[in-house]
Amino acid sequence: MKTIQNTIYLLLAILMLSCNIKPTQQITDINDYNHYLSLSVNAKKILAQKELDFWQDKLNKQPGQYPYLGKIASANTQLFNTLGDIHYLKAAQNNLEELNKKTNYKNSGSLRALARNYISQHKFKEALSLLEKAEIVGEQLHATQKMLFDVHLELGNYSEAEKYLSKIKSFSDFDYLIRAAKWNDHQGDLTTAIRYMEKALTYAENSKNESLMVWAYTNLADFYGHNNEVSKAYEYYLKTLKLAPENSYAKKGIAWIAYSHEKNPDEALRIIDMISKEHPSPDYFLLKSEIAEFKNNLTSKKESLKLYLSAVNNTLYGDMYNQYNAKLYLDEYQNTKIALPIIEKEIQNRPTPQSYGLLAWFYYQNKDYNKALEIMKTHVVGKTYEPESLYHLAVIYKTTGFESKAKELKAELLESAFELGPLMSNKIQKL
C-alpha cells in the first residue's frame, strides 16, 4: 500500500512540475519566410555579374584605364557577398592589389578598398598597414579613421580603437553610430549598443538608403537576439528579407531561432539546406553538425564535420577559419597537437582576448590547469564579454578551485542561452 502511495505522490509531483514548465514561445511562421528560400531569380547576382562583364570588357578594350580595376573588384566583392564563393573575393584582391601598384599605393580610396578586402579575409595586420598609408595620404581622412577603428578593435588594440572612435564622433553620422554600438557591445554594455544601433537605423530609414537599412536590420536583429529579445530579432530578419530577398545572413538568423529558441531542428536544417544551394559556405556544415548532435544523429554530425573540413581545406580561405578549426580540434577531436599551431597562428594574426582564450583552453585540455588560469587572468579576464570565452573561463575557475567565480559566470552565461544554443547551454547547466 505504501508503495502505491509513493507512486501516486511521485506522479502528482511530476504533473505539478510539468504544469509549471512554460512551453517555448512559437515565434517563426513558415508563411513569413518560405517564399524567400527558393528564389527563382537572384537579382543581386544578375546585377553584379552584369557590372563585372561590363567593366571587364571596357578594360580589355582599354588596358591602360587601370581605374576600371576598382569597378571590377567591386563587382567581384558583390558576387562574393551574394554567392559566398571565395574565388570572387580572391579575384577582387588581385584586382585591388594591381590597382594599388598602378597608383604606387598613394590613393586613399584604393588603399581602403584593398584593406576592406583584407578584413574580409581576416588579414587584419595587412589591412592596418594599408590604412596607415592612407592616413598619411590624408584624402578623405574620416573614412580612413573609421576603418582604423574597425581594424584596431579586431586586433585587440582597444586603446587605439577608442582613440579613433573619438576622432570620428558625430551623432548625426551613420558610420559613427554603428561603430559606437560595436564599441559598447565590446565593453559588455548591450543596452547602450542597441540604443546606438536603433539611432543608426532611424538615420538609414530617413535617408531611404536600402543598403544601410539592410546593414542596420541584420545587426540590430543580432543585438536583439543577444539580449533575448527573440521576437524583435525575428521581426528584423524579416525586414531584411523584404528589402533583400537573397540575404543569406537573415535566413541563417531565422534558422537559428528555429533551432535555439523553438527547439525545431528539422525546420532549421531545412532552411540551412535551402540557403546552402544559393550561398555555399563552410560554416553551414558546422551548424548542421551541431543540430545533428542535438538530434542525437551522430552519423549526420560526423558527415557534416567531414564536409566542413574538406571545404576549409581550400587554401584560398587562408586563416579565415582558424578559430573555428582550433575549437573543433580541441573540443571534438581532442587533438591538441593539431590545434596548437592553429591557435599560435591566430594569436600572431589577431592577438585578442578570444585568441588567448583558445590558448588557455588548449592548456586546460592538456590538464595544465595552472597555466590555463594564468593565461586567462593575464589576457582574458575583464577584457572580453564574449560568451564562449567566458564559458571556458568558468570551467577553468571551477577546476582550479574558484567555485564562487565559476558560479557568478554561470549565472551570467545562462542569460546567453539563446546566443549559445542548446548544446552549450546544457554544458553551462553542469558547471
C-alpha positions in Angstrom: 0.0 0.0 0.0 2.8 2.3 0.9 4.5 1.6 -2.5 1.3 2.6 -4.3 1.0 5.8 -2.2 4.6 6.7 -3.1 3.9 6.1 -6.7 0.9 8.3 -6.6 2.8 11.1 -4.9 5.6 10.8 -7.5 3.1 11.1 -10.3 1.4 14.1 -8.7 4.8 15.8 -8.3 5.7 15.2 -11.9 2.3 16.5 -13.0 2.7 19.7 -10.9 6.2 20.2 -12.2 5.0 19.9 -15.8 2.3 22.4 -15.2 4.9 24.9 -14.1 7.1 24.4 -17.3 6.3 27.1 -19.8 6.2 26.0 -23.4 8.6 27.6 -25.8 7.0 30.6 -27.4 6.5 30.0 -31.1 7.9 33.0 -33.0 8.6 31.9 -36.5 5.9 31.2 -39.1 6.9 29.4 -42.3 4.5 31.6 -44.2 6.6 34.6 -43.3 9.8 33.5 -45.0 9.3 30.3 -47.0 9.0 32.2 -50.3 12.4 33.7 -49.7 14.1 30.3 -49.5 13.6 29.2 -53.1 14.2 32.3 -55.2 14.0 31.6 -58.9 15.9 34.8 -59.7 18.8 36.3 -57.7 18.6 40.0 -58.7 21.8 40.9 -56.8 23.8 38.2 -58.6 22.5 39.2 -62.0 23.3 42.9 -61.4 26.8 42.2 -60.1 27.6 39.8 -63.0 26.4 42.5 -65.5 28.7 45.0 -63.8 31.6 42.6 -63.9 31.2 41.8 -67.5 30.7 45.5 -68.5 33.9 46.8 -66.7 36.0 43.8 -67.7 35.0 44.3 -71.3 36.0 48.0 -71.1 39.3 47.1 -69.5 40.0 44.6 -72.2 39.4 47.2 -74.9 41.4 49.9 -73.0 44.1 48.1 -70.9 45.6 51.4 -69.8 42.5 52.5 -68.0 43.5 51.0 -64.7 40.7 52.7 -62.6 38.4 50.2 -64.2 40.1 47.6 -61.9 38.3 49.2 -58.9 34.9 48.7 -60.6 35.8 45.1 -61.4 36.9 44.5 -57.8 33.6 46.0 -56.5 31.6 43.6 -58.8 33.6 40.6 -57.7 33.1 41.6 -54.0 29.4 41.9 -54.5 29.4 38.4 -56.1 31.2 37.0 -53.1 28.8 38.6 -50.7 25.8 37.2 -52.7 27.1 33.8 -53.6 29.7 33.0 -50.9 32.2 31.8 -53.4 35.7 32.6 -52.1 37.1 32.8 -55.7 35.3 36.1 -56.2 36.9 37.6 -53.0 40.3 36.5 -54.1 39.7 37.9 -57.6 38.8 41.2 -56.0 42.0 41.1 -54.0 44.0 40.6 -57.2 42.2 43.5 -58.9 42.8 45.8 -56.0 46.5 44.8 -55.5 47.1 45.6 -59.2 45.2 48.9 -58.9 47.4 49.9 -55.9 50.6 49.0 -57.7 49.4 51.3 -60.5 48.9 54.2 -58.1 52.1 53.4 -56.2 50.0 52.9 -53.0 49.2 56.6 -52.8 45.5 56.7 -53.4 43.5 56.6 -50.2 40.3 55.2 -51.8 42.2 52.3 -53.4 44.1 51.6 -50.2 40.9 51.5 -48.2 39.3 49.2 -50.8 42.1 46.7 -50.5 42.1 47.0 -46.7 38.4 46.2 -46.7 39.1 43.1 -48.8 41.9 42.0 -46.4 39.5 42.5 -43.4 37.0 40.1 -45.1 39.9 37.6 -45.2 40.9 38.2 -41.6 44.2 39.7 -42.8 43.9 42.4 -40.2 47.6 43.4 -39.8 47.9 43.7 -43.6 44.8 45.9 -43.6 46.3 48.1 -40.8 49.4 48.7 -42.8 47.4 49.9 -45.8 45.2 52.1 -43.6 48.2 53.7 -42.0 49.4 54.6 -45.5 46.0 56.1 -46.3 46.1 58.1 -43.1 49.4 59.7 -44.2 48.0 60.5 -47.7 45.2 62.2 -45.8 42.5 62.2 -48.5 39.0 61.5 -47.0 40.7 61.2 -43.6 37.5 60.4 -41.7 36.7 57.4 -43.9 40.2 56.1 -43.2 39.9 56.7 -39.4 36.6 54.8 -39.3 38.3 51.8 -40.8 41.3 52.2 -38.4 38.8 51.9 -35.6 37.5 48.7 -37.1 40.9 47.1 -37.5 42.3 48.1 -34.1 39.2 46.6 -32.5 39.6 43.4 -34.4 43.3 43.2 -33.4 42.6 43.8 -29.7 44.3 47.2 -29.7 41.5 48.7 -27.7 43.1 52.0 -26.6 43.8 52.8 -30.3 40.3 51.8 -31.3 38.9 54.1 -28.7 41.2 56.9 -29.9 39.9 56.6 -33.4 36.3 56.4 -32.3 36.7 59.8 -30.6 38.2 61.2 -33.8 35.0 60.4 -35.8 32.5 61.2 -33.2 29.3 62.6 -34.7 25.8 61.6 -33.6 24.4 62.5 -37.0 26.7 60.1 -38.8 25.5 56.6 -39.5 29.1 55.3 -39.6 29.9 56.7 -36.2 26.7 55.3 -34.7 27.2 51.8 -35.8 30.8 51.9 -34.5 29.7 53.3 -31.2 27.2 50.4 -31.0 30.0 47.9 -31.7 32.3 49.6 -29.1 29.6 49.4 -26.4 28.9 45.8 -27.3 32.6 45.0 -26.9 32.5 46.6 -23.4 29.6 44.4 -22.4 27.0 47.2 -22.5 24.4 45.7 -24.8 21.7 48.1 -23.8 23.7 51.1 -25.0 24.8 49.2 -28.0 21.2 48.6 -29.0 20.3 52.3 -28.4 23.1 53.4 -30.8 22.1 50.8 -33.4 18.5 52.0 -33.2 19.6 55.5 -33.8 21.6 54.3 -36.8 18.6 52.6 -38.1 16.5 55.7 -37.9 19.2 57.5 -39.9 19.2 54.8 -42.5 15.4 54.7 -42.8 15.2 58.5 -43.1 17.8 58.5 -45.8 15.9 55.7 -47.6 19.3 54.1 -48.3 18.4 50.4 -48.7 22.0 49.0 -48.3 22.3 50.9 -45.0 18.8 49.7 -43.9 19.8 46.1 -44.6 23.0 46.5 -42.7 21.2 48.1 -39.7 18.4 45.5 -39.7 20.7 42.5 -39.6 23.0 43.9 -36.9 20.1 45.1 -34.8 18.5 41.6 -35.2 21.7 40.1 -33.8 21.8 42.5 -30.9 18.2 41.8 -30.0 18.9 38.1 -30.1 21.9 38.5 -27.8 19.5 40.5 -25.5 17.0 37.6 -25.5 14.5 39.8 -27.5 14.0 37.0 -29.9 10.7 38.2 -31.3 12.3 41.5 -32.3 15.3 39.7 -33.8 12.9 37.7 -36.0 11.0 40.8 -37.0 14.2 42.5 -38.2 15.4 39.4 -40.1 12.1 39.5 -41.9 12.5 43.3 -42.6 15.9 42.4 -44.1 14.4 39.8 -46.4 11.7 42.2 -47.6 14.4 44.6 -48.9 17.0 41.9 -49.8 15.2 38.6 -50.5 18.5 36.9 -51.3 20.1 37.8 -47.9 21.5 34.5 -46.6 22.5 36.0 -43.3 19.0 36.9 -42.3 17.8 33.4 -43.4 20.5 31.8 -41.2 19.3 34.0 -38.3 15.8 32.6 -38.7 17.2 29.1 -38.8 19.0 29.8 -35.5 15.7 31.0 -34.0 14.0 27.8 -35.1 16.8 25.7 -33.6 18.0 27.5 -30.5 14.7 29.1 -29.3 12.0 26.9 -30.7 13.9 23.6 -30.5 12.8 22.8 -34.0 15.9 21.2 -35.5 14.2 19.8 -38.6 13.0 23.2 -39.7 16.3 24.8 -39.0 18.1 22.1 -41.2 15.5 22.7 -44.0 16.3 26.4 -44.0 20.1 25.8 -44.0 19.9 23.3 -46.8 17.9 25.8 -48.9 20.4 28.6 -48.1 23.4 26.3 -49.0 22.1 25.9 -52.5 22.4 29.6 -53.3 25.2 30.6 -50.9 27.6 27.7 -50.1 29.8 28.5 -47.1 31.8 26.1 -44.8 30.2 27.4 -41.6 26.9 26.0 -42.6 28.4 22.5 -42.2 29.4 23.4 -38.6 25.9 24.5 -37.8 24.4 21.3 -39.3 26.8 19.2 -37.3 25.6 21.0 -34.1 22.0 20.4 -34.9 22.7 16.8 -35.8 24.2 16.3 -32.3 21.2 18.0 -30.8 19.1 15.4 -32.6 21.5 12.6 -31.4 22.2 11.8 -35.0 25.9 11.2 -34.7 26.3 9.8 -38.2 25.0 13.0 -39.7 27.1 15.0 -37.4 30.2 13.2 -38.4 29.4 13.6 -42.1 28.8 17.4 -41.7 32.2 17.8 -39.9 33.9 15.8 -42.7 32.3 18.2 -45.3 33.4 21.2 -43.3 37.0 20.1 -43.0 37.0 19.3 -46.7 35.7 22.8 -47.5 38.1 24.7 -45.4 41.0 22.7 -46.8 40.8 25.1 -49.7 43.9 27.2 -49.4 42.1 30.2 -50.7 40.4 30.6 -47.3 43.8 31.2 -45.7 43.3 32.0 -42.0 39.6 32.9 -42.2 38.5 29.8 -40.3 41.3 29.4 -37.8 39.2 30.0 -34.7 36.6 27.5 -35.8 39.3 24.9 -36.7 41.0 25.3 -33.3 37.8 24.9 -31.4 36.9 21.8 -33.5 40.2 20.1 -32.9 40.2 20.9 -29.2 36.6 20.1 -28.4 35.5 17.5 -30.9 38.7 15.6 -31.8 40.7 16.3 -28.6 43.7 16.7 -30.9 45.7 19.4 -29.1 48.8 18.7 -31.3 46.9 19.9 -34.4 45.1 22.7 -32.5 48.2 24.4 -31.0 49.9 25.7 -34.2 46.5 27.0 -35.4 46.0 28.9 -32.1 49.5 30.3 -32.3 48.9 31.5 -35.8 45.6 33.1 -34.7 47.4 34.9 -31.8 50.0 36.1 -34.3 47.4 37.4 -36.7 44.9 38.6 -34.1 46.1 38.9 -30.5 42.7 39.3 -29.0 41.3 38.0 -25.7 39.4 35.4 -27.7 42.6 34.1 -29.3 44.3 33.9 -25.9 41.2 32.3 -24.5 41.7 29.5 -27.0 45.3 29.1 -25.9 44.2 28.8 -22.3 41.6 26.2 -23.4 44.5 24.3 -25.1 46.3 24.1 -21.8 43.2 23.1 -20.0 42.6 20.3 -22.4 46.3 19.3 -21.8 45.5 19.3 -18.0 47.9 22.1 -17.3 45.2 23.9 -15.3 47.5 26.5 -13.6 48.9 27.6 -17.0 45.4 27.9 -18.3 44.3 30.0 -15.4 47.4 32.3 -15.7 46.7 33.0 -19.4 43.1 33.7 -18.6 44.0 36.2 -15.8 46.5 37.9 -18.0 44.7 38.1 -21.3 41.0 37.4 -20.9 39.5 38.4 -17.5 37.9 41.8 -17.8 38.9 42.2 -21.5 36.0 40.4 -23.3 32.4 39.6 -22.7 32.2 37.0 -25.5 30.1 34.1 -24.0 32.2 31.2 -25.3 35.4 32.7 -23.8 33.6 33.3 -20.5 32.4 29.6 -20.5 36.0 28.4 -20.9 37.0 30.8 -18.1 34.2 29.4 -15.8 35.3 25.8 -16.4 38.9 26.7 -15.6 37.8 28.6 -12.5 35.8 25.6 -11.3 38.7 23.2 -12.0 41.2 25.4 -10.1 39.1 25.8 -7.0 37.5 29.2 -7.7 33.9 27.9 -7.3 32.3 31.2 -6.4 33.7 32.9 -9.5 32.6 30.0 -11.7 29.1 30.3 -10.3 29.0 34.1 -11.0 29.9 33.4 -14.6 27.4 30.6 -14.8 24.6 32.9 -13.9 25.8 35.4 -16.5 26.1 32.7 -19.2 22.7 31.3 -18.6 21.4 34.7 -19.8 23.1 34.0 -23.2 21.3 30.7 -23.7 19.7 31.7 -27.0 23.0 33.1 -28.4 25.0 30.0 -27.3 22.4 27.4 -28.4 21.0 24.3 -26.6 24.2 22.2 -26.6 26.3 24.9 -24.9 23.5 25.7 -22.5 23.5 22.1 -21.3 27.2 22.3 -20.6 26.7 25.6 -18.7 24.0 23.9 -16.6 26.6 21.4 -15.4 29.1 24.0 -14.2 
